[in-house]
Structure formats: C-alpha cells, structure tokens
C-alpha cells in the first residue's frame, strides 16, 4: 500500500473544514440511535457498525471564539492525520505507525487504576464508554520536532474520568503507562530502541484536572486509528505531543512525581512539564516556529509558535511563579 506523506498530498485532496462540518450535520440528521451501538448513550445520529466504537457519539463543538475547545484553523484530512504520526512502539519514522499498527489488538481493552485512589481496579473500556459523555474538541497538537496539526478529537474530560476513581489527598500526580506487547508492537522488538518499555508519562494533578485535558477515543467522528493511539489516549493541548501518551493501559496516582520515559532517555532535552515555550530552544533545534500541517514545498505553512501552544489564557495560572526555563 502506498502511504502518502504530507509533502506530496495535494491541497485539493484535503477536506475543507466547511465540508467536514456539513458532513457532521448530515450524519446527525440520519437518526440512528446509540443503543444500536451498545453504548447506552443518548442518540445523536451516527451510523451503526460492527465495532461499537467505529462511529462515535458526541456533542459537536460550539463554534464560538471564546470556547477553548474550538478553533477555526484548517484541519488536515483524516488520511493525512492518520498517516503522519509519532508512535515509537511501531517504528521511529513518521510513516511507520500507519504501516505497522494494524497488528495491534484493541478489543478487549481495560485500564488498570492503582495507587492513591478509593476505587482502584481494572476498568473495561466498554464500561468507561457507557459512563462518560462523549464530545468533540478541536485541538492543536504541537510536536517537539517543530510540526503541528489541528485535529477534531472525540472523547471525554480527563477530570471527569479521574473523579470516577476518587483520588485521595495523597494523589499529587498521575502516571500513565502505554501497552507493552512485543508480539504486536514492532518497535518494542527493535534492537535499536532507546526507550525502556513500557512508555510512561505523567501530569501534576492540577494539570490532569484542568478542563482542557482530554481522553480521546476517536477523531473525525471515527474510532481512533491504531496508529493514533487506539483505543484510548491522552490529549494535553498546551504541551508538546510526547505528553499525550497513546494506547493507555494503566493510570497510577501517587504523591511522588513519576519519572517519564523521555526524561529517562534525555533529561537535558525533555523535562517533566513539556509546556510549549517558544522562548526555550530544544538543544538541537529552535522551537520559535512550527510547520502547520497540511503543508507542502510551495505552501510550507510556517508559523510562529505560541506560548502554551496558544492556550496561555487558560493554563498560564497553573505555572505562576515557576521558572519555565528550568521547569521545561
């Protein structure tokens, strides 16, 4: 199968946002209920399929300038957003995940919850989906390699998810862990891997409880593709993309700040906080500009990087008094 890279996808092949939004309105008008999907959620009219997560129920984003979950920036096509990815479990090249992630089994799936919570245990994804209210949020995702995308994610509030487990007062941080399954994840078998598997990430509790923090189970109204972190991943839009850990199987609540995978690999390059800060360069390249996908040689879409990825008004207060050059 030929997988096209962002540089050779024509602008004419990229779905305009206006067309995408009209498609959403059309799909909502079909009138097929969520009970046909077995999710037990209110009907919003997406078509049923064999996979209960294939076409997801959600409340569409309200197109208001003051809504932090909305942007009118151009989105890449679904094909482009699902073929240019960082997911080292399936390879280090941007096209490797789309080529290799078909081997991943995502059903059944559960999330193990441990640590300083009143309700630890193993939570099956289908039960989580029944309890959470799905919605769509259009977020920017900024990667440390100086490229970014604007993606219509489908999922639910991380804060509401965390409340299910009733964290204790000792819970100061939450650590996330990715699936470790060498038989299905080619990158985990590589002799050249620099990551000590499984991949881990973490947030301070006030970051995790912020209204912008999001658990995604889909994108563009479809179930999340394997290469994009199926079946459940984190989205933290004011941080660099490596904080938005994919294919999550465990959440551990703790009083001690967890050591994340990239901190272990290169602590002088990747700090715990990973807030987008154009004033602090990566040791090997500048972060002052980014290439917004879709782009091409003739239309590179090079733009200035915004502090906190443009979400400073919402999240700057989380870091008041902190030296963001030291706490990078």
N, C-alpha and C positions, 0 to 999 in steps of 0.2 A: 504494500500500500504506500502510495506517495503521500508524505506529510509535508504540507507547505509551510514554510517559515514566514514570520511577519514581513520580511523584506520583499517577498515575492507574491504576497496576496494583494491583488488589485483593490483599490478603494471602491471600485464598482461592485466588488463581491462582499463588501462589509455591510451588514444590515443597518440601515439608519435607525436611530433611536425612535423616531416618529413611527416607523413601520413596526418596530418591535412593540411599542406601546399599544398600537392599534390591534396587533395580534393578541395581546393580553386581554383587551376589551372584548374581542371576538370570542376568545376562549371562555371568558367569564359568562358570556351570553348563551353558551351551549346548554348549561343547566344540568349537568351530570353531577350527582351528589358525591360527597366524600365517603359516604357509607359503602359505596361500591368499591372503594379502595381499601376498606377495612381499617381506616384510621380513626373513625369515630369523631371527626372534626366537622364543623359547620360547612355546608356546601357552598363553594364559590365557583363551581362550574368547569373544572378542568377534566379532560377525558380520562377514563379509567384505563388501566393497562395491567399486564401480568405482574409487574413489580409494583407493590403498593407505594413505593416512593418514586415511581417513574415520572408522573406528572403531579407536582406537589400543590397542595392547597396553601394559599397565603392571602394576606390582605395587602393590596398594592400600595406602593409608596404614594403619599400625597405630594403633589408637585408644588411645594411651597419653598420659597427661598430660605425661610427660617427653620426648615426641617433639616436637622443634621443628618438624616438618613437619605437625603436626596441630593443629586447633582444633575445638572443639565449637560454635563460634559459627554462627549462622544464615547460610546462603548465599542469595543471590538466585536466582531462576530463571534457567535458561540464556537465555531470551528477554530478560530484563532485563539480564543481564550482557553480552549481545551487542548491546544497542541503546542503551547509555548509555556513550559512550566518548570519550576524548581521542585523536585521531589527525589532526593538522592537515593531513596530506597529503590528506585527504578533506574538510576543512572544519573550522571552528572551533566550530560548535555541537555539543553532545553527541550529537545525533541524526544529524548529517551523515555520520559514517563508515558507519553501518548503511545509509543511503540511497545512498551513493556508492561504497562499496568493492567492489561487485560487478564493477567494471571491471578490477580487479587480476588479472593472470595470475600464478599461483604455481607453475606447473609447465611447464617445468623451472625449478629453482632451485639456486643454488650459493652458497657463502660463500667469498669470497676472503680468504686469510690472508697477511699481509705483515709485514715488519719483523724484529724480533729473535727469530726462531724458526729451528730447524734444519730444519723441514719446512713451508716456505711453499707456497702453491699454491691452486688452485681446487678446493673440496671439494663435490661434488654432494650435495644434501640426502638423496637416497635412500641414498647410501653412508654418510653420517653416521648415518642412522637404523638401519642394519644394525649399526653398531659400538657404538652407545650402548644402555644398558639403560634402557628407559622405565619411569617410575614416576609415581604421582600424589602431589602435595603440596598440601595445603590451606593457602593463604597469604592473609594480609590484604594488600590493596593500598591505600595511603593516597595520595590526591591533594592537591596543594597548595591546591586550591580548597575544602578542608575537607569532602570527602566520601570515603567509603571503601567497599570491598566485601571479602568473603571468597570467594575463588574456588578451586575444585578444578582446579588446573593439571595437565596431563600433559606430561612432558618428561624432561630428564636433567640431571645435575650439570654446572654450568659448569666446575668444576675438572677433572672427568674429560675433558670436551671439550677444554679447553686443553692437557692433558697430551699429547693426540694430536700437537700441533704442536711439542713440545719447546722451550719458550721458553728463551732464553739468559739468562745472569746480567745482561745489559743491559736485560732487559724489566722495567721498573718499573711500567708502565701498559699497559692495553689499551683501545684506542679502537674503538668500534662505529659503523658507518655504515648508515643506512637506504637502501632503494632510492630512486633518483631516476629517475622515469619519468613525465614530464609528460603523456604521452598517456593514461595510465591513472589518474593521481592528480590529481584535480581541484584540490585545494588548492595544488599546486605551480604551477598555472597562474594562480592568483589574483593580480591586480594589487595586492591589499591585504595580501598575506602579509608578515609581519615576519621570517620565517625565511630565512636564507641557505642554500638547499638544496644538498646533501642534509643531512638531520638527522644530527647526531653526538652521541654520549655517550661516557663513559669511566669506568673504575674503576681504582683502585690495584690492583696485582697481588694483594696480600694480601686485598683485598675480593673480587676475582674468584675467588680460590681458596678462599674461605670455604664451608663445607658448605651454607649456606643459599642461596647464589647459584645460579640455576636458568635453564636454557634451556627455554622452553616451545614445544611444537609442537601442543598441544591443550588443551582444557578440557572438563570434564564428560564425559570419556571420548570426546569427538568431536574431529575435526580442528579446529585453531584457525580460527575465522572470520576472513575478511579484515579486518574492522573491529577485531578484537582483536590484529592484528599478524601474520597469516599470512605465510608458513608457519612462521616461526621468530622468536621474540622473547626478550628478556631479562626475568627477574623478579628484582628485588632487594628483598625484602620489608621490610627495615628502613629503606629510603629512600623519598622521595616518588616518585610514579608516573612522573614525567617521566624518571627514571633508567632505567626499564625499557623501553628502546628497542625498537621494533617493526620487523618486516619487514627483518631484518638481511641485508646482502649483503657486508659486509666487516668484518674484525677486524684491527687493526694493533697490533703490540706495539712499544713504544717506551720509551726512557729518559726522555723529556720528557713532562710532564703535558699531555695534549691539552686544547685549548680546546673546550668543548662548545657546542652550539647555543644553549641558554638563557643561558649565560654571555655569549655574544656579543650576545644581544638585550638582556638586562637584568642586568648583572653585580652590581648592587646588590640584586637580588631573588632571583637563582638562582645559588648557589655550586656549586663542583665536587662537593662531598661530598653535599649534599642529604639528610643524615640527618634523619629525623623528630625534631624537637625542639620540643615544645610551649612551651618557655620563650622561644623566639625567634619573634617575630611576623613575618610577611611585612609589608613596608612598607605594604600596603594592606588587610590583614585579620589577625585573630588566628589562631593555629594551636592554641590551647588546647583547642578542642572540634572534633568532626567529626560528620558526619551519615552514619551507617552504613546503607547500602542493603541490603535494601529498607526504605523508609520512606514515610510519607505525611503529609498535614497533620494527621491525627488521631493518628498514631503516628510522630513525627519521628525516633526513634532517635538522639537527640543524646547523644553520649558524650564523656568526656574523652579527649583524645589522649594516648597513652602514649609515653614516650621510646623512640626507635628502633622505633616502631610496635609495642611490646610484645616486641621481640626483644633487649632490652638485655642479658639474661643471656648470650646467645650472642655478641653482637658488640661490646659496650662496650670490650672489651680492644683492639680494633683502633684505638681513638682515645685510648688512655691518654696523658695529658699534653698533648693538643691542646685549644685553646680553641675550643669548639664554637659560640661566638658569632661568632668571626672566621672559622673554617673551616666555613661554613654550607653 
